[in-house]
């Protein structure tokens, strides 16, 4: 019984310690912009006006206190007393939206997006609050996480319930999933994730996953719809590199290769008549009217090295590319200016090519 009480007291203490640094993020647009976007929505196989006309839609949408249309939201947490907030990239992907941050004390501040991580689902905002000092969350060490460890997810559940707390354990480590990461429906493979059974609901995205000492060990990122008690968080050590970059350079610096690809599996091997069942096949994205969606980005390190559409990148510095060890993960562990070697499968033959990584712009 004493152990149970001690555990409960630790959880309560951790929440009290972390909660002042947790914020809600409100995404909004002015009414006229939203109205014009509604008019552009495709009708699909069933006309929208059979259920609700545009006027009814416009009258029913949620509004902010200043009359703007609320189009989304999420959570975040202070990482610097000056007003730097960490959240998920997918929470703040709309370049045409405005962002408002509500603190635990119900104060509201406008915010701008300083940086979006091109590989991980991480973004950093800066509050427009000159001279203000904000409470920050203590950063833990995600490399020390253990299976079965108690964790606490904090955020604004469903976009309405601020300061929601849920507890659970670390259910898995080094998970990888495919998730939608922007407003156009593009997907990305998120790797090295923490799996937890602590409830992570829509709106919790971007909030902290904390340990029983109140330290952030992850950034809540995704929930599996249709499943129970399966949520994912980005390890804080991955996000820590972004924090350091923004503080030092004012942006997130990431190495860039410059290819679009699909991972090779048995199905793709049969379909494309390949001799291998692993690797990353360089292919263009199947997105209509998408300028800049070439399989090899012009002027990129990959283009300069001679990588072409249809090539299969088999290894990266002698490490085989697979479902469990993807190209993004290897890039994330490399440095700008580093010369790496990739083994290509091209026209049935293999060859090694050296590539000098550049900074992603």
ZICORMO-V11521 format. One record per run of one state. SS is the DSSP state (a for helix, b for strand, c for the rest). FROM is the first residue (numbers start at 1). LEN is the number of residues. If there is no record, write none. Layout:
ss: (SS:SS)
from: (FROM:FROM)
len: (LEN:LEN)
//
This chain:
ss: (c:a:c:b:c:a:c:a:c:a:c:b:c:b:c:b:c:a:c:b:c:b:c:b:c:b:c:a:c:b:c:b:c:b:c:b:c:b:c:b:a:c:b:c:b:c:b:c:a:c:b:c:b:c:a:c:b:c:b:c:a:c:b:c:b:c:b:c)
from: (1:2:20:22:30:31:40:48:51:54:61:63:64:69:81:84:88:89:93:98:103:108:117:123:128:138:140:142:145:150:158:161:181:187:197:208:211:215:224:231:236:250:255:257:259:260:261:264:266:273:280:283:296:297:301:306:312:317:319:321:327:333:339:347:349:357:358:360)
len: (1:18:2:8:1:9:8:3:3:7:2:1:5:12:3:4:1:4:5:5:5:9:6:5:10:2:2:3:5:8:3:20:6:10:11:3:4:9:7:5:14:5:2:2:1:1:3:2:7:7:3:13:1:4:5:6:5:2:2:6:6:6:8:2:8:1:2:2)
//
